[in-house]
Amino acid sequence: MFFRQKKSGARTYLQIVENRWESGESRQRVVCTLGQLDELKASGQLDRLIASGAKWMCDYAIGAVQELDLHHLYRAMAWLGEELSKEDQEARTFSPRCVKDVIEEELFFRSRNLFSNLDLVFFDTTSIYFEGEGGETLGKRGHTKDHRPDLKQMIVGAVIDGEGRPICCELWPGNTADVKTLVPVVDRLRKRFSLGSVCVVADRGMISQDTIKELESRGLPYILGARMRAQKEVTQEVLSRAGRYKIVDTSRSSLKVKEVLVEGRRYVVCVNEDQARKDAADRQAIIAALQDKLKQGDKSLVGNKGYRKYLGTTGRNFHIDEEKVKAESRFDGKWVLRTNTSVSAGEVAQKYKQLWMVEQLFRSAKSLLSTRPVFHKYDRTIRGHVFCSFLALVVRKALQDRLEAKGYSFEWADILLDLNALTEVEVAHGPKRFLLRSQPRGTCTGVFRSVGVALPPTVRQLNYG
């Protein structure tokens, strides 16, 4: 749960809101409205409410945490996002080097002996909106991936390795274009982690001719998603070339690939037959609905993007353009990759599909770890806030690795539910006091066994010196 400000006319109300996981999506529900914000401030109730928001310190048995006040937590986040000295700003990008960057580097070098080499990295970005102004420089309006154009936002980038381990996160102002982020991140990555050649995998939002030239001038291998509809070379040349597709792995998917060379530039066309059938069925459903709408009148159809791309005009009237329908079918189940690597087309496709790990990372940060909402006034506190979620993802990955090493395969949501259900209750029996532990359920035993931690006894007597 969290507090949220809700504006209604000239008044601002304070609400308690909870995140819930429903049908595979994170949804918010207003638990209650506490009152007008200015009245709560004037009465002193706001301070008491904020203090109650730190109730987790009482809910979890963490040693000495009772000595912490809320301002300590904010100061800790601000320290994590604090800028380093000018001498330590060599590897900065759009944002300064901070304390969090040093921690990321130490974590990387500490674990580097666990894998031979960081020769493959995945990079993607997302947007996180602010409930307030969004700090001094981070909060800007830009292309939103959260469908909240009414709010200021920041752009968060994440880099993970080929095994799914989070390496680092980057934060930029909310009006930063994806296409401008890739090369600076790669340069900074190589400097920070002392890397030589590293293969970069990123989606089509990162690709531009300038980006590719910069990567090639550095001698870096890459696998990048191509914009099928926006790039003439892809639409007119790559997708039009004849050639036999090769099946990648019939046991796991219906993925097929073929390689296309255009004046030395290497492309890989990928087709997922299951997705192709779904795309065709979805389009047919849109056409059927469009036919019904045309019978009722066509003025309202122009503003609907799903309908508009299939429409043609005859005078002042609209009709379904069969040529547009046929042209759209060329893209069914397909995606196109641009690469300068020498690995097989099938391997290129499989590596690109691993980008789902970064997408899953962002979904976890926004939903299960409740990164939002973000209310902070200063950039340094915002950076620390997001980095706390990043650290939680690092810990989660470490736990998952240990569980897999022990042969366990648990859903993360089940782990959280089962661990939250593990409780201790203090009871009195005459002059003696005891702690009674509940029985571990579901995944608990496997989790504790995997991390090498023994469950406390079911009954423990407390000794108050």
C-alpha positions in Angstrom: 0.0 0.0 0.0 1.0 3.6 -0.5 -0.2 7.2 -0.1 -1.3 9.1 -3.2 -2.4 12.7 -3.8 -5.6 13.1 -5.8 -6.6 16.4 -7.2 -10.3 17.4 -7.5 -10.8 20.9 -8.7 -8.9 23.2 -6.4 -8.6 20.7 -3.6 -6.0 17.9 -3.1 -7.0 14.8 -1.2 -4.7 12.1 0.3 -5.6 8.5 -0.4 -4.4 5.1 0.6 -4.0 2.9 -2.5 -2.9 -0.7 -2.8 -1.4 -2.6 -5.7 -3.0 -5.9 -6.6 -2.0 -8.6 -9.1 -5.1 -9.6 -11.2 -5.1 -11.6 -14.4 -1.4 -11.1 -15.0 -1.6 -7.3 -14.6 -0.9 -4.9 -11.7 -4.0 -3.0 -10.7 -4.5 -0.2 -8.2 -7.4 0.1 -5.8 -8.3 3.0 -3.5 -8.6 1.7 0.0 -9.8 5.0 1.4 -9.6 8.7 1.1 -8.1 10.3 4.3 -9.1 13.9 3.8 -7.9 17.1 2.3 -4.2 17.4 2.2 -4.0 21.0 3.6 -6.2 20.1 6.5 -4.2 17.0 7.4 -1.0 19.1 7.3 -2.5 21.8 9.5 -3.8 19.3 12.1 -0.5 17.4 12.3 -2.2 14.2 11.2 -0.1 14.0 8.0 3.1 13.4 10.0 1.4 10.6 12.0 0.1 9.0 8.8 3.5 9.1 7.1 5.0 7.4 10.1 2.4 4.7 10.0 3.4 4.1 6.3 6.7 2.7 7.7 4.7 -0.1 9.4 6.8 -2.7 7.6 9.5 -2.2 10.3 7.2 -3.7 12.8 5.9 -6.4 10.5 9.3 -8.0 9.7 11.9 -9.2 12.2 14.9 -7.1 11.2 17.4 -6.4 13.9 17.7 -2.9 15.3 15.3 -1.5 12.6 13.1 0.0 15.3 15.8 2.6 15.8 15.2 4.0 12.3 12.9 6.9 11.6 11.4 7.7 8.2 13.9 10.5 7.6 16.7 7.9 7.9 15.3 6.0 4.9 15.0 9.1 2.8 18.6 10.1 3.7 19.8 6.6 2.7 18.1 6.9 -0.7 19.5 10.4 -1.2 23.0 9.0 -0.4 22.6 6.2 -3.0 21.8 8.9 -5.6 24.4 11.4 -4.5 26.7 12.7 -7.2 30.4 11.7 -7.0 33.2 14.3 -7.2 34.2 15.9 -10.6 37.2 13.6 -10.7 34.9 10.6 -10.8 32.6 11.8 -13.6 34.6 10.4 -16.5 32.2 7.7 -17.5 29.0 9.8 -17.2 26.3 9.8 -19.9 23.2 12.0 -19.8 23.2 11.6 -16.0 26.1 12.0 -13.5 28.0 9.2 -11.8 26.6 8.5 -8.4 27.2 6.4 -5.3 24.9 3.7 -6.8 27.2 3.3 -9.8 30.1 2.4 -7.5 27.9 -0.2 -5.8 27.0 -1.7 -9.2 30.6 -1.9 -10.2 31.6 -3.6 -6.9 28.8 -6.1 -7.2 29.9 -6.9 -10.8 33.6 -7.4 -10.0 32.7 -9.4 -6.9 30.7 -11.9 -8.9 32.7 -11.9 -12.1 34.5 -15.1 -11.1 31.1 -16.8 -11.3 31.1 -16.6 -15.1 33.9 -16.5 -17.7 33.2 -13.3 -19.6 30.6 -10.6 -20.1 30.4 -11.0 -23.9 26.7 -10.5 -24.4 24.4 -7.8 -22.8 20.8 -6.9 -23.3 19.6 -3.3 -23.0 16.1 -1.9 -22.9 14.3 1.2 -21.5 11.0 2.0 -19.9 9.3 5.1 -18.5 8.3 5.7 -14.9 5.9 8.5 -14.2 5.9 10.9 -11.2 3.0 11.9 -9.0 4.8 15.3 -8.5 7.3 17.4 -10.3 10.0 14.7 -10.6 13.0 16.3 -9.1 15.1 19.1 -10.4 16.0 17.7 -13.9 14.6 14.2 -14.3 10.9 14.9 -14.5 10.0 15.8 -18.1 7.1 15.1 -20.4 7.9 12.7 -23.3 6.8 9.5 -25.0 5.2 7.5 -22.3 5.1 3.7 -22.1 2.7 3.9 -19.2 0.0 5.7 -21.1 0.2 8.7 -18.7 0.9 11.7 -20.9 -0.6 14.0 -18.3 2.3 13.3 -15.9 6.0 14.0 -15.9 8.3 11.0 -16.2 11.8 9.7 -16.3 13.5 7.2 -18.6 15.0 4.1 -16.9 17.4 1.8 -18.8 18.6 -1.6 -17.6 21.5 -3.7 -18.7 21.5 -7.5 -18.0 24.0 -10.2 -19.0 23.3 -13.4 -21.0 22.4 -15.3 -17.8 19.7 -12.7 -16.8 21.8 -11.0 -14.1 21.1 -7.3 -13.7 24.4 -5.4 -14.3 23.4 -1.7 -13.9 20.6 0.8 -14.4 20.6 4.2 -15.9 18.2 7.2 -15.3 17.6 10.1 -17.7 15.1 12.9 -18.1 11.7 11.9 -19.4 12.1 13.6 -22.8 15.2 11.5 -23.7 14.6 9.5 -26.9 15.4 5.8 -26.8 17.5 6.0 -30.0 20.0 8.4 -28.3 20.6 6.1 -25.3 22.3 3.0 -26.7 25.7 4.2 -27.7 26.4 6.3 -24.6 25.3 3.3 -22.4 27.7 1.0 -24.3 30.6 3.4 -24.0 29.9 3.8 -20.3 29.5 0.1 -19.8 32.9 -0.7 -21.3 34.7 2.0 -19.2 32.9 1.1 -15.9 33.4 -2.7 -16.1 36.7 -2.8 -18.1 35.1 -4.7 -21.0 36.6 -5.3 -24.4 34.3 -6.5 -27.2 30.7 -7.0 -26.0 27.7 -8.0 -28.2 24.8 -5.6 -27.7 21.2 -6.8 -28.1 18.5 -4.1 -28.2 15.0 -3.7 -29.6 13.9 -1.7 -32.7 13.4 1.5 -30.6 17.2 1.9 -30.4 18.0 1.5 -34.0 19.1 4.3 -36.4 21.7 4.7 -39.1 23.8 6.9 -36.8 23.6 4.3 -34.0 24.8 1.5 -36.2 27.6 3.6 -37.6 28.8 4.4 -34.1 28.7 0.7 -33.0 30.6 -0.4 -36.1 33.2 2.3 -35.7 33.9 0.9 -32.3 34.2 -2.6 -33.7 31.3 -3.8 -31.5 29.0 -6.7 -32.6 25.3 -6.1 -32.3 21.9 -7.7 -32.7 19.2 -5.0 -33.2 15.5 -5.1 -34.0 14.7 -3.4 -37.3 11.6 -1.2 -37.9 9.8 -3.3 -40.5 7.2 -0.7 -41.5 9.3 2.5 -41.2 12.5 1.4 -43.0 12.2 1.3 -46.8 15.2 -1.1 -47.1 13.4 -3.6 -44.8 10.0 -3.2 -46.4 11.1 -3.1 -50.1 14.2 -5.3 -50.1 14.5 -7.6 -47.1 10.9 -8.8 -46.9 10.6 -9.1 -50.7 13.6 -11.4 -51.1 12.8 -15.0 -51.9 14.5 -17.7 -49.8 13.9 -20.8 -47.8 13.2 -20.6 -44.1 15.0 -22.8 -41.7 13.2 -24.2 -38.6 15.1 -23.2 -35.5 13.7 -25.6 -32.9 10.5 -27.6 -33.5 10.4 -29.0 -29.9 10.1 -25.5 -28.3 8.5 -23.2 -30.8 7.4 -22.8 -34.4 10.2 -20.3 -35.1 11.6 -20.1 -38.6 14.4 -17.9 -39.9 16.1 -16.9 -43.1 19.1 -14.7 -43.8 19.1 -11.8 -46.3 22.1 -9.7 -47.4 21.6 -6.2 -48.8 24.8 -4.7 -50.1 26.7 -6.4 -47.4 24.3 -5.6 -44.6 23.1 -8.7 -42.8 19.4 -9.1 -41.9 17.6 -12.1 -40.3 13.9 -12.5 -41.0 12.1 -14.4 -38.3 8.6 -15.9 -38.5 6.6 -17.4 -35.6 3.8 -19.4 -37.2 1.7 -19.4 -34.1 1.9 -15.6 -33.9 1.2 -15.4 -37.7 -2.1 -17.2 -37.3 -3.0 -15.0 -34.4 -2.2 -11.8 -36.3 -4.3 -13.0 -39.2 -7.2 -13.9 -37.0 -7.0 -10.5 -35.1 -7.0 -8.6 -38.4 -10.0 -10.6 -39.7 -11.9 -9.6 -36.5 -11.0 -6.0 -37.0 -12.1 -6.1 -40.7 -15.4 -7.7 -39.7 -16.0 -5.0 -37.0 -15.0 -2.3 -39.5 -17.6 -3.6 -42.0 -20.3 -3.3 -39.4 -19.2 0.2 -38.4 -19.2 1.4 -42.1 -22.9 0.4 -42.3 -23.6 2.7 -39.3 -21.6 5.7 -40.7 -17.9 6.4 -41.2 -17.1 9.7 -39.5 -16.0 8.2 -36.2 -13.7 5.7 -37.8 -10.9 8.1 -38.8 -9.7 8.6 -35.2 -9.4 4.9 -34.6 -5.8 3.8 -35.5 -6.8 0.1 -35.6 -9.4 0.9 -38.3 -7.8 3.8 -40.1 -4.9 1.8 -41.6 -7.3 -0.4 -43.5 -9.5 2.5 -44.9 -9.5 4.0 -48.4 -11.6 7.0 -49.6 -14.0 7.3 -52.5 -15.0 11.0 -52.7 -16.2 11.8 -49.1 -16.9 8.2 -48.1 -14.6 5.6 -46.7 -14.3 1.9 -47.7 -12.1 -1.0 -46.8 -9.0 -0.9 -48.9 -8.2 -4.5 -49.9 -4.7 -3.6 -51.0 -3.9 -2.2 -47.6 -5.3 -5.4 -46.0 -3.1 -7.5 -48.3 0.0 -5.3 -47.5 -0.5 -5.7 -43.8 -0.6 -9.5 -44.1 3.1 -9.4 -45.1 4.0 -8.7 -41.5 2.1 -11.5 -39.9 4.2 -13.2 -37.2 7.4 -11.6 -38.5 10.2 -9.5 -37.1 13.4 -8.5 -38.7 16.9 -8.2 -37.1 20.0 -6.3 -38.2 23.3 -7.8 -37.1 27.0 -7.7 -37.9 27.8 -11.0 -36.0 29.0 -14.2 -37.6 26.7 -16.5 -35.6 24.0 -18.5 -37.4 20.7 -16.9 -38.2 18.9 -19.2 -35.7 21.3 -18.2 -32.9 20.8 -14.5 -33.7 17.0 -15.0 -33.4 17.3 -16.9 -30.1 19.6 -14.3 -28.6 17.2 -11.5 -29.5 14.3 -13.4 -28.0 16.1 -13.3 -24.7 15.3 -9.6 -24.5 12.1 -10.8 -22.7 14.3 -11.0 -19.6 14.7 -7.2 -19.5 11.0 -6.7 -20.2 10.2 -9.0 -17.3 12.7 -7.1 -15.2 10.8 -3.8 -15.8 7.4 -5.5 -15.1 8.7 -6.8 -11.8 10.1 -3.5 -10.8 6.8 -1.7 -11.5 4.4 -4.3 -10.1 5.8 -6.8 -7.6 8.4 -4.5 -6.2 6.1 -1.4 -6.3 8.6 1.1 -7.7 5.8 3.5 -8.2 4.6 5.9 -7.0 7.5 8.3 -6.9 6.9 11.5 -4.9 10.5 12.7 -4.2 11.5 16.3 -4.8 15.2 15.8 -5.5 17.0 13.9 -8.3 19.4 12.2 -5.9 16.5 10.7 -3.8 14.7 9.6 -7.0 17.9 7.8 -8.2 18.2 6.1 -4.8 14.5 5.1 -4.9 14.9 3.4 -8.3 18.2 1.8 -7.3 16.6 0.2 -4.3 14.2 -1.6 -6.7 17.2 -2.5 -8.8 19.0 -4.0 -5.8 15.9 -6.0 -5.0 16.0 -7.5 -8.5 19.7 -8.4 -8.0 18.8 -10.2 -4.8 15.9 -11.9 -6.5 18.1 -13.2 -9.3 20.6 -14.5 -6.8 17.8 -16.4 -5.0 16.5 -17.8 -8.2 19.9 -19.1 -9.1 20.3 -20.8 -5.8 16.8 -22.3 -6.1 17.6 -23.7 -9.5 20.9 -25.1 -8.3 18.9 -27.1 -5.7 16.4 -28.3 -8.3 13.5 -26.0 -7.4 11.2 -24.1 -9.8 9.0 -21.7 -7.9 6.9 -18.8 -9.1 8.1 -15.5 -7.6 4.5 -14.5 -6.5 4.2 -17.8 -4.6 7.5 -17.2 -2.9 6.4 -13.8 -1.6 3.0 -15.1 -0.5 4.5 -18.1 1.4 7.3 -16.0 3.1 4.8 -13.4 4.1 2.6 -16.1 5.7 5.6 -17.3 7.9 5.0 -15.5 11.2 6.1 -15.4 14.8 3.8 -14.5 17.7 4.9 -13.6 21.3 2.9 -15.2 24.0 3.1 -15.3 27.8 2.7 -18.3 30.1 2.9 -17.2 33.7 6.2 -15.2 34.1 7.7 -16.7 31.0 7.4 -15.4 27.4 7.8 -17.4 24.2 7.9 -16.9 20.5 5.7 -19.3 18.5 6.5 -19.8 14.8 3.9 -20.8 12.3 4.3 -23.8 10.1 6.2 -23.1 6.8 4.0 -23.6 3.8 4.5 -24.1 0.1 7.8 -22.8 -1.1 9.2 -21.7 2.3 11.2 -24.9 3.1 12.9 -24.9 -0.3 13.8 -21.2 -0.1 15.4 -21.5 3.3 17.3 -24.6 2.3 18.6 -23.0 -0.9 20.1 -20.0 0.9 21.5 -22.1 3.7 19.4 -20.5 6.5 17.8 -22.7 9.2 14.3 -22.0 10.3 14.0 -21.0 13.9 12.5 -23.5 16.3 8.7 -23.7 16.5 8.8 -22.6 20.1 11.5 -20.3 21.6 11.7 -19.0 25.1 12.6 -15.3 25.4 15.1 -14.3 28.0 14.9 -10.6 29.1 18.1 -10.2 31.0 
